[in-house]
Amino acid sequence: MADAIISATIVNAGEAEGSVLALDAPLSFWGGFDPRTGKILDVHHPQRGLSLAGVILLMREAKGSGSAPGAIAEAIRLGTAPAAIILVTPDVNLAIGAQVAETLYGKACPVLSVNARDFEILRGAAKLRISHRGAILAKDV
Amino acid sequence: MQLATRLLVQAAEIMEAPYLIPIEFAHIDACFYTGQAHVDFVRYLLANGAKLAIPTWTNSSVASLSSPDLRPDTSGMVSSAHELMRAYAELGCVPTWTCAPYQLPGGPKFGDHIAAGESNAVSYYNSVVGCRTNKYGDYLDVACALVGKVPFAGLHTDEGRRARLHFDCRELPDDCRTSDLFPHLLGHYMGGIAGSRVVTVSGLSPSTTKDGGKAISAAAAASGGIELWHGVGVTPEAPELASVFSSGDATSVHIDDLRRAHSELSTARDGPLDAIALGTPHFSFAEFGEVLRLLDGRHAKTGLSCFISTSRAVHEVIAAKGWLGTLEAAGFQIPLDVCTYYSPRIPALRGRVMTNAAKWAYYAPGMLDVEVALGSLRECIESAVRGEVWREPNSWLMR
């Protein structure tokens, strides 16, 4: 099997490596996610109860909330945040929350966006590695 | 300041803004405590000598500085919220602590570019006042206030303010369109359909008040993500439909749509009440006057807890009018700086609660474990006096 290298748009820069968790529905980080546990709280979300801590989170788009930056920054502070977030639609709130947390706590959470075709390729990967320049290595896809 | 500039440039890139433009004013939401990161952020700014570039007002808070014991401090949330409030005051914010800053004198005017974050304030400033703002999330709102600029994109541009969806209310009966519950139900209904699109409404009553505009703004930003609605003949950018809408989807609003909106929000059966919650968003001077008129010297049933949330500024005005004593004697508590629908729960807010606000009815059942009866202000006050849900006989909603 081949390894794919996909070039992403950087929303918030950083390196990461981890296993993939692809969401089946958009998630609001404020209200839909508990920064204290890293788990999905939203009772209407099909993946309620799953932990996002340390995974590379694939989510086509975020559900908008003006309080999302605080929730993602809090999760990064507590170590319950995803290792990285890959979207199709770039999201200002996640980028701002990740950037603030990096400044305050020195912990990076890269946020990237890719096109819909590349998103489907990444979904099929078990593990991903993200470079500082926005290259994503997907092994065995 | 380096951090603020970095956040602003990062946002501008994502929003595909060609440049940053100056703003006159900011109303920030990052002063609403949601976790330790919020406190660390403002402490970092203070430690690095950050200064606000423009007049910056504060949204309401989790905790009240004027009545600090309103909410129980079980998880330390109240004391952290107090610390956060003091830090934003130290940064130089005007401590308004209100979700309805547009009721205060000295705010921004038609055509001003501003930065706002709280969803109803964003919608009211854009729609009713005619200011220009996107919905700036936490931290970015503060960054805009520190730099005094925003990315030129979205609702700051002429093109971004055109309506994409038209709600036609012209066929609705007059007694429906002039009732004070109508803007709440219309807002809730529109938000569920429109998502975050800019919308326009025709058929609003020419006598629609600022409080009616507040109700539409708050309800539509709770059930959906509407940041700008144009009321034809009512809001300043829409003297006629063609001023804001040329092509897009159109839909007629029927009385059954509003009845459905009411039954979605009003889930409690009629019966004895445990509490009344008014003032979401914060009660205006005019609304306090209306409550006194409706009470007409009567008082709420003994044992019923009645809350009206408002801002310090409006509180000062009603105090000067001599209304506070009357309201307190009638059994009404007036919490400042806060809203009542979120946790930590105010202990008296439990069981069956009546409100006049669609936004309160939308959020409270999930946050407080209460059941809600939604009614007009007159229905709320009559119910307060009787201690049980009272409904207007022969109202347009029920007939």
Contacts between the chains, C-beta under 8 A, distances in Angstrom:
chain1	res1	chain2	res2	distance
A	11	B	10	8.0
A	11	B	14	6.2
A	12	B	10	7.1
A	30	B	34	7.2
A	35	B	35	6.2
A	64	B	135	7.8
A	64	B	196	7.0
A	64	B	225	5.8
A	65	B	137	7.4
A	66	B	29	5.8
A	66	B	117	5.2
A	66	B	118	7.3
A	66	B	119	6.7
A	66	B	135	5.8
A	66	B	136	7.3
A	66	B	137	4.2
A	66	B	138	6.2
A	66	B	141	7.9
A	67	B	29	7.5
A	67	B	32	7.5
A	67	B	34	5.6
A	67	B	137	7.1
A	67	B	138	5.8
A	68	B	137	6.2
A	68	B	138	7.7
A	69	B	137	5.0
A	69	B	138	4.5
A	69	B	139	5.0
A	69	B	140	7.0
A	70	B	30	7.3
A	70	B	34	4.4
A	70	B	35	5.8
A	70	B	37	5.9
A	70	B	38	5.5
A	70	B	138	4.6
A	70	B	139	7.5
A	71	B	34	6.6
A	71	B	35	7.2
A	73	B	35	7.6
A	73	B	37	4.0
A	73	B	41	7.5
A	73	B	139	7.6
A	74	B	34	7.1
A	74	B	35	3.6
A	74	B	36	6.7
A	74	B	37	4.5
A	76	B	37	7.9
A	77	B	35	7.8
A	77	B	36	6.6
A	77	B	37	5.3
A	77	B	40	7.5
A	90	B	14	4.8
A	91	B	14	7.5
A	92	B	11	5.1
A	92	B	14	5.0
A	92	B	15	6.5
A	92	B	137	6.8
A	92	B	140	6.8
A	93	B	137	4.5
A	93	B	138	8.0
A	93	B	140	7.9
A	95	B	10	5.7
A	95	B	11	7.3
A	95	B	14	6.0
A	96	B	7	5.6
A	96	B	10	7.0
A	96	B	11	6.6
A	96	B	137	6.4
A	96	B	138	7.7
A	96	B	139	5.2
A	96	B	140	5.0
A	96	B	143	8.0
A	97	B	138	7.7
A	97	B	139	7.1
A	99	B	6	6.7
A	99	B	7	6.1
A	99	B	10	6.0
A	100	B	3	7.4
A	100	B	7	7.2
A	100	B	37	7.2
A	100	B	41	5.9
A	100	B	139	5.0
A	101	B	37	6.7
A	103	B	3	5.4
A	103	B	44	7.2
A	104	B	37	6.9
A	104	B	40	5.1
A	104	B	41	6.5
A	104	B	44	5.8
A	105	B	40	7.9
